[in-house]
Amino acid sequence: MAEDSLPSETEVLVIGAGPGGYVAAIRAAQSGCDVTLVERDAYGGTCLNVGCIPSKALITATDVAHDATDAEEMGISAEVDVDFGRMTDWKDSVVRQLTGGVEKLCSANGITLVDGTASFTGEDEVAVTRDGTEQGTIRFEHAIVATGSRPVELPGFSFDGTHVLSSTHALGLDSLPDELLVIGAGYIGMELSTVFAKLGVDVTVVEMLDQVLPGYERDVASVVRRRTEKLGIEFRFGERADTWEPTSGGVRVSTLDADDQRAEYDADFVVVAVGREPVTDSLDLQAAAIETDDRGFVRTDPKMRSSARHIFAVGDVAGEPLLAHKASKEGEVAADVIAGEPTTLSTRAIPAAVFTDPEIATVGLTESEAAAADLNTIVGRMPMRASGRALTLGETDGFVRVVADGDSGTILGAQLVCPDASELVAEFALAVETGATLSEVAATVHAHPTLTEAVMEAAANAQGEAIHTLDR
């Protein structure tokens, strides 16, 4: 439980109890530091409360419902009754279990928990307010800023929770709309669009660029686009959301294309999913001489130190990539540095996953990134249609691709778009981090029939030794 009164001083002050903050606090406490953790909203941050966990819970539930009605080829026909209220209750129960666990872990490690908003009053002190009332100040020797990020609002599309929704609002809906307009075909927009489409909602996605998942390689993104179009999602590429107005049935959104041609779309709600921005407005960073970049993210070095050397920043507030697992690793690094450990953050093998259908996962360098770095590369590829396990799952869309150094065979990166890509990428992440070679991965016996065999086959394919797909 949070303390009713504030400690007057602490050795390590952590601001924010998300995946970066609570991990940093626990690691610092394990090292013997006196730690105080200040959180103004909910333990677990965006990830556990309104991001990774609730979205993946809904993705899992909707996949169960959709798969049951999409298995005629296997000889299975079913009609599914989806109780969306019970589905969201289950999703919320998962969130409560995890967030409650975070608070218990912090307490069990002897961390002083404080409810409130912390803002710097100087380079070694914060003031804490609660419900607009100042509760006092805390002096610190070291501080770790872990205040995370929030959805970006588009000009003219301020979130009101009634017509214009953020991803947080969309995950909190208590009933299903008939029609949904999603602005942005990035990973958040695509995950949400897929969830609602599988539940029978008519979904239209407006995207300024010419493909889904901008930033991912086109052949990877196109696999997801084809699958989502089969779900009935309509894409409007090359259009920019311009204005909106309420209607008797919901909302009408007007868009403009490159030629200033206007189009209008009606829906029950519009969901704006165009990115995230750092949460720093309540911190008064200037009072602690903490510098930010031109996007507002706190500048850090490989030890996660800010421009104020005794103040660290971790997680989304410290910049791209905005990933929970990256935040946790940064939290560990910051705590270890404070404890005197000679450590730095390694960014060579930070995987990323998108929980679309099929999933996407990447780690390390793409072929084009390696070429830009003047590296000689070889590439191996295993299509899922040649995977025995993928065939038995009825999930044959996509592929596994590995990029390696052409001289040494050292694995540089991988791109996966396939079932369970988020799990399979771990083997490639380990390979990149440890400097493993194609030969080492290809020679490792993988269980059959499994999806992981695609990792082995892709490595073998790069060497011209694949058995179950034609060598490149």
C-alpha positions in Angstrom: 0.0 0.0 0.0 1.1 3.6 -0.7 2.4 5.6 2.2 0.1 8.2 3.7 3.1 10.5 4.5 6.1 11.3 2.4 9.6 10.4 3.3 11.7 13.6 3.6 14.6 12.0 1.7 15.5 8.9 -0.2 18.6 7.4 -1.9 16.8 6.6 -5.1 13.6 8.3 -6.3 11.7 6.7 -9.1 9.0 8.6 -10.9 6.5 6.4 -12.6 5.6 2.7 -12.0 5.4 1.4 -15.5 7.6 -1.4 -16.9 10.7 0.9 -16.7 10.0 2.4 -13.3 8.9 -0.5 -11.2 11.7 -2.7 -12.6 14.2 0.0 -11.9 12.9 0.4 -8.4 13.0 -3.3 -7.6 16.5 -3.7 -9.1 17.7 -0.8 -7.0 16.1 -2.2 -3.9 17.7 -5.6 -4.6 21.1 -3.8 -4.6 20.5 -2.5 -1.1 19.4 1.1 -2.0 16.7 3.0 -0.1 14.0 3.4 -2.9 10.9 5.6 -3.1 8.5 5.1 -6.0 6.0 7.8 -6.9 3.1 7.0 -9.2 0.1 9.2 -9.9 -2.2 6.8 -11.8 -1.9 3.0 -11.7 0.9 0.6 -11.1 2.1 -1.1 -14.3 1.8 2.1 -16.4 0.4 2.2 -19.9 1.6 -1.4 -20.7 -0.3 -3.2 -18.0 -3.3 -0.9 -17.8 -4.2 0.4 -21.2 -1.7 -1.0 -23.6 0.2 -4.3 -24.1 -1.8 -6.4 -21.7 -5.4 -5.4 -22.3 -4.9 -5.3 -26.1 -3.3 -8.7 -26.2 -6.1 -10.1 -24.0 -8.7 -8.9 -26.4 -6.6 -10.1 -29.4 -6.5 -13.6 -27.8 -10.3 -13.6 -27.1 -11.2 -12.4 -30.5 -8.9 -14.9 -32.2 -10.8 -17.7 -30.3 -14.1 -16.4 -31.6 -12.9 -15.8 -35.1 -11.1 -19.1 -35.5 -14.1 -21.1 -34.4 -16.1 -19.6 -37.3 -13.3 -19.8 -39.8 -12.5 -23.5 -39.8 -14.8 -24.9 -42.5 -11.7 -26.2 -44.4 -11.0 -28.4 -41.4 -14.5 -29.7 -41.4 -15.6 -27.5 -38.5 -18.6 -25.2 -38.7 -19.7 -23.2 -35.7 -21.8 -20.2 -34.8 -20.3 -18.2 -31.9 -22.1 -15.9 -29.5 -19.8 -13.2 -28.3 -20.7 -11.6 -25.0 -18.5 -8.5 -25.3 -19.3 -7.4 -21.8 -17.9 -10.7 -20.3 -15.0 -10.5 -22.7 -14.0 -7.1 -21.4 -14.6 -8.3 -17.8 -12.1 -11.1 -18.4 -9.6 -8.6 -20.0 -10.0 -6.3 -16.9 -9.4 -9.3 -14.5 -6.1 -10.0 -16.3 -5.1 -6.4 -15.9 -6.0 -6.3 -12.2 -4.1 -9.5 -11.5 -0.9 -8.1 -13.0 -1.1 -4.6 -11.7 -1.8 -5.9 -8.2 1.2 -8.1 -8.5 3.4 -5.2 -9.4 2.4 -3.3 -6.2 2.9 -6.4 -4.1 6.4 -7.0 -5.6 7.4 -3.4 -4.9 6.2 -3.6 -1.3 7.8 -7.0 -0.7 11.2 -5.5 -1.9 10.9 -2.8 0.8 10.1 0.1 -1.7 8.3 3.1 -0.2 5.3 3.7 -2.5 3.8 7.2 -2.8 0.6 8.1 -4.6 0.9 11.5 -6.4 2.5 13.6 -9.1 6.2 14.4 -8.7 7.8 17.6 -10.2 11.3 18.8 -9.8 11.9 21.8 -7.6 15.7 21.6 -8.1 18.4 19.2 -9.0 18.0 17.1 -5.9 14.4 17.6 -4.8 10.8 17.0 -6.0 7.5 18.2 -4.8 4.6 15.7 -4.6 1.0 16.8 -5.2 -2.1 14.7 -4.8 -5.5 15.9 -6.1 -4.0 19.3 -6.7 -2.7 19.7 -3.1 1.0 19.6 -2.3 1.9 16.8 0.0 5.5 17.8 0.7 8.9 17.4 -0.9 11.4 14.6 -1.2 15.2 15.1 -1.5 17.1 12.4 -3.4 20.6 11.4 -4.2 19.6 9.8 -7.5 16.4 9.9 -9.5 15.0 7.8 -12.4 12.3 9.4 -14.6 10.0 6.8 -16.0 6.8 8.7 -16.8 6.1 7.0 -20.1 4.1 8.2 -23.1 0.6 9.0 -24.1 -1.4 8.9 -27.4 -0.7 11.9 -29.8 -3.7 14.0 -30.6 -4.2 15.2 -34.2 -5.0 18.9 -34.7 -8.7 19.3 -34.6 -9.2 15.8 -33.2 -8.9 16.2 -29.5 -9.8 13.1 -27.5 -13.2 13.5 -25.9 -14.0 9.8 -25.2 -17.4 10.3 -26.9 -16.8 10.8 -30.6 -13.0 10.9 -30.9 -11.2 8.1 -29.1 -7.6 7.3 -28.2 -6.4 3.7 -28.1 -7.1 3.9 -24.3 -10.7 4.8 -25.0 -11.0 2.1 -27.6 -9.8 -0.6 -25.3 -12.3 0.5 -22.7 -15.4 0.4 -24.8 -18.2 -1.6 -23.0 -20.2 -2.4 -26.1 -19.3 -3.0 -29.8 -19.9 -0.3 -32.3 -21.3 -1.1 -35.8 -18.8 1.1 -37.6 -15.4 2.3 -36.7 -13.1 4.7 -38.4 -9.4 4.4 -37.5 -6.9 7.1 -38.3 -3.4 5.6 -38.7 -2.3 2.2 -40.0 0.6 1.8 -37.6 0.9 -1.0 -35.2 -1.6 0.3 -32.7 -4.2 1.1 -35.4 -3.7 -2.2 -37.1 -4.0 -4.2 -33.9 -7.2 -2.4 -32.9 -8.6 -2.6 -36.4 -8.1 -6.4 -36.5 -9.7 -6.9 -33.1 -12.9 -5.1 -34.0 -13.1 -6.5 -37.5 -12.9 -10.0 -36.1 -15.8 -9.1 -33.8 -18.0 -8.1 -36.8 -17.4 -4.3 -36.7 -17.2 -2.5 -40.1 -13.7 -0.9 -40.0 -12.3 1.8 -42.2 -8.6 2.8 -41.9 -7.4 6.2 -43.1 -3.6 6.4 -43.7 -1.6 9.3 -45.2 1.0 7.0 -46.6 0.6 4.2 -49.2 0.9 1.1 -47.0 0.0 -0.4 -43.7 2.6 -0.5 -40.9 4.9 2.3 -42.3 8.4 1.6 -41.2 8.2 -2.1 -41.8 9.5 -3.6 -45.0 6.8 -3.6 -47.7 6.8 -7.4 -48.3 6.3 -7.9 -44.5 3.5 -5.4 -44.2 1.7 -6.7 -47.4 1.1 -10.1 -45.8 -0.8 -8.4 -43.0 -2.6 -6.1 -45.4 -3.9 -9.1 -47.4 -5.2 -10.9 -44.3 -6.9 -7.8 -42.9 -8.6 -7.0 -46.2 -10.0 -10.6 -46.1 -11.5 -9.6 -42.8 -13.3 -6.8 -44.5 -11.2 -3.9 -43.4 -11.3 -1.1 -45.9 -8.2 1.0 -46.4 -8.1 4.6 -47.6 -4.4 5.3 -48.4 -3.0 8.7 -49.3 -5.7 10.5 -47.3 -5.3 12.9 -44.4 -7.9 13.3 -41.7 -9.0 17.0 -41.9 -12.1 17.7 -39.9 -14.9 15.9 -38.1 -18.4 16.7 -36.9 -21.0 14.9 -34.8 -24.0 13.2 -36.4 -27.2 11.8 -35.1 -25.6 8.3 -35.3 -22.0 9.1 -34.3 -19.4 11.0 -36.3 -18.5 12.1 -39.8 -14.9 12.5 -40.7 -13.7 14.5 -43.7 -10.3 13.7 -45.4 -8.1 15.3 -48.1 -5.9 13.5 -50.5 -2.7 14.9 -52.2 -4.9 16.7 -54.8 -7.0 18.3 -52.1 -9.9 16.0 -53.1 -12.3 15.6 -50.1 -13.9 12.4 -49.0 -16.3 11.8 -46.0 -16.8 8.8 -43.8 -19.5 8.1 -41.2 -18.9 5.9 -38.2 -20.0 5.4 -34.6 -16.5 6.5 -33.4 -13.2 7.7 -34.8 -10.1 6.2 -33.2 -6.9 8.3 -33.6 -3.8 6.1 -33.6 -1.0 8.1 -35.0 1.7 7.7 -32.5 2.7 8.5 -28.9 4.5 11.4 -27.2 6.5 11.6 -23.9 4.8 12.6 -20.7 7.0 15.3 -19.2 4.7 18.3 -18.8 4.2 17.8 -15.1 7.9 17.2 -14.3 9.3 20.7 -14.6 12.5 19.3 -16.2 14.1 22.7 -16.4 14.3 23.0 -12.6 16.6 20.0 -12.7 18.6 21.1 -15.8 17.3 18.0 -17.7 17.6 18.4 -21.5 15.1 17.0 -24.1 15.3 16.6 -27.8 13.2 18.4 -30.4 10.3 15.9 -29.8 10.4 16.3 -26.1 12.1 13.0 -25.2 14.7 13.1 -22.4 18.2 12.8 -23.8 20.2 10.0 -22.3 23.6 8.3 -22.7 24.1 4.5 -22.9 24.0 4.4 -19.1 20.6 6.1 -19.2 22.0 9.2 -17.5 20.3 12.5 -18.5 22.1 15.8 -18.8 21.9 16.0 -15.0 24.3 13.1 -14.3 22.6 11.9 -11.1 19.2 11.8 -12.8 18.3 9.0 -15.2 15.5 8.5 -17.7 14.1 5.1 -18.9 11.3 3.8 -21.0 9.1 5.7 -23.4 10.1 9.1 -22.0 13.7 8.4 -23.0 12.7 7.9 -26.7 12.4 5.3 -29.5 11.7 2.5 -29.7 8.7 2.8 -27.4 8.7 -0.8 -26.1 7.9 -2.2 -22.7 10.7 -4.7 -22.7 13.2 -2.0 -23.7 11.9 0.1 -20.8 12.5 -2.7 -18.4 16.0 -3.3 -19.6 16.8 0.4 -19.3 15.4 0.4 -15.8 17.8 -2.4 -14.9 20.7 -0.6 -16.4 19.9 2.7 -14.6 19.6 0.9 -11.3 22.8 -1.0 -11.8 24.7 2.1 -12.7 23.4 3.8 -9.5 24.6 0.7 -7.5 28.1 1.1 -9.0 27.9 -1.7 -11.6 29.9 -0.9 -14.9 27.0 -1.5 -17.3 25.6 0.1 -20.4 22.5 -0.5 -22.6 23.0 -2.8 -25.6 20.7 -1.9 -28.4 22.0 -4.5 -30.9 19.2 -7.0 -30.3 16.0 -5.3 -29.1 13.2 -7.2 -30.7 9.9 -5.6 -31.7 6.6 -7.4 -32.2 3.2 -6.4 -33.7 0.3 -8.6 -32.7 -1.6 -8.4 -36.0 -2.8 -11.5 -37.9 -0.3 -12.9 -38.7 2.1 -11.5 -36.2 5.2 -9.5 -37.2 8.5 -9.6 -35.3 11.9 -8.0 -36.1 15.3 -7.8 -34.5 18.6 -6.4 -35.6 19.3 -5.1 -39.1 17.2 -5.5 -42.3 19.0 -6.2 -45.6 18.6 -2.5 -46.6 20.0 -1.3 -43.3 22.9 -3.6 -43.5 23.6 -2.3 -47.1 23.4 1.3 -45.9 26.1 0.4 -43.4 28.3 -1.0 -46.3 28.0 -4.6 -45.0 28.1 -7.5 -47.4 25.1 -9.7 -46.6 23.5 -12.9 -47.5 19.8 -13.6 -46.9 17.8 -16.7 -46.1 14.1 -17.2 -46.3 11.6 -19.9 -45.3 8.0 -19.5 -46.5 5.4 -20.7 -44.0 3.6 -22.6 -46.7 6.5 -25.1 -46.6 6.3 -25.5 -42.9 4.6 -28.7 -41.8 3.5 -27.2 -38.5 2.1 -24.1 -40.2 0.0 -26.4 -42.5 -1.4 -28.3 -39.6 -2.4 -25.0 -38.0 -4.0 -23.7 -41.2 -1.7 -20.7 -40.9 0.5 -20.6 -44.0 0.7 -16.9 -44.8 4.1 -15.2 -44.3 7.7 -16.2 -44.0 10.8 -16.1 -41.8 13.8 -14.2 -43.1 17.4 -13.9 -41.7 20.1 -11.4 -42.7 23.7 -12.4 -42.1 27.2 -11.1 -42.8 28.3 -12.5 -46.1 31.9 -13.1 -45.0 31.6 -14.5 -41.5 28.0 -15.8 -41.5 27.3 -13.9 -38.3 23.5 -13.2 -38.0 22.8 -9.5 -38.2 19.0 -9.5 -38.0 15.7 -11.2 -38.9 12.2 -10.3 -40.0 9.3 -12.6 -39.4 5.6 -12.4 -40.4 4.0 -15.7 -39.4 2.1 -17.4 -36.6 3.8 -16.8 -33.2 6.4 -14.5 -34.7 6.6 -12.8 -31.3 7.8 -16.0 -29.8 10.1 -17.2 -32.6 12.0 -13.9 -32.7 13.6 -14.7 -29.4 16.0 -17.2 -31.0 17.2 -14.6 -33.5 17.5 -12.0 -30.7 19.8 -14.4 -28.9 21.8 -15.1 -32.1 22.3 -11.4 -32.8 23.2 -10.6 -29.2 25.7 -13.4 -28.9 27.1 -13.2 -32.4 25.9 -16.6 -33.5 26.3 -17.7 -37.1 24.1 -19.2 -39.7 25.9 -22.5 -39.4 25.3 -22.6 -35.6 21.6 -22.0 -35.9 21.2 -24.3 -38.9 23.1 -27.1 -37.2 21.0 -26.9 -34.0 18.3 -29.7 -34.0 14.9 -28.2 -33.8 11.8 -30.2 -32.7 9.5 -31.4 -35.3 6.8 -30.5 -36.2 7.2 -26.9 -34.9 7.2 -23.4 -36.2 10.7 -23.0 -34.9 11.9 -25.2 -37.7 11.4 -22.2 -40.0 14.2 -20.4 -38.1 16.5 -23.3 -38.8 15.5 -23.6 -42.4 15.9 -19.9 -43.1 19.4 -20.1 -41.7 20.1 -23.1 -43.9 18.6 -21.4 -46.9 21.0 -18.5 -46.6 23.9 -21.0 -46.9 22.3 -22.9 -49.8 21.6 -25.9 -47.6 17.9 -25.8 -47.0 16.0 -29.1 -47.2 12.3 -28.0 -47.2 12.4 -25.0 -49.4 14.3 -24.1 -52.6 17.7 -22.6 -51.9 18.3 -19.0 -53.0 
